[in-house]
C-alpha cells in the first residue's frame, strides 16, 4: 500500500486514534517539511500556532469520535495550507479508528505528467516549457520575461498549445491538466537513477 500511496500527486498522512503518524507518502513528506505551517516530526504532526492547533485537533477529534469529514485551512498568506481530514472507521482494514489527512497540491500538475501530456499532444519543447509555466500559475508576461522572449512569442505558443490540446482558453487548459492522472513515481525513479553512480549506464 505504501508504494501505491507514493504514486499519488498529493500528500497523504495516515494517523491512529491517538493521532500518531502511521504512514506519510512521499508527497506528504515533501509538503510537510520544516518551515511549513504543518510539519512532520517523527510520528507527530506539528503546527505553527495555537489557533491552528485547535483547528486541527477539533477536526481530528470529530473524525475519530463522530466520523465527520472536514476541509480545514491552516496558516494564512503564502503559508496557507488546506487539508482534508477523513475518518477511516473500524472494518476498513485498520485495527482501530484512524484518520487520513489529504494535503492540497502545490501545483496543478506534476512535472512528469506535463511532459507525458506534451508528448501525447506533440507539443514542441518550447510549448512544453510554456505549459509547465502555465501549470505553475504564471501569466504570459511572466513566462516571456523568465524565458527571455517576446510576449508575442509566448502568446503564439499558447495558441498552438490550445489548438493541439483542443482547449478553448488558458483556464480550460489548466483545468484539463489538473484532471490528468499522476506520473509521480516514475519521476522519482528517474531522478534516483540519474543521481546514482550507475545512473548514466545501461
Secondary structure, 3 states (H helix, E strand, C coil): CHHHHHCCCCEEEEECCCCCEEEECHHHHHHCCCCCCEEEECCEEEECCHHHHHHHHHHHHHHHHHCCCEEEEECCHHHCEEEEEEEECCCCCCCCCEEEEEECCCCCCCHHHHHHHHHHCCCCHHHHHHHHHHHCCCCHHHHHHHHCCCHHHHHHHHHHHHHHHCCCCHHHHHHHHHCCCCCHHHHHHHHHHHHCCCCCCC
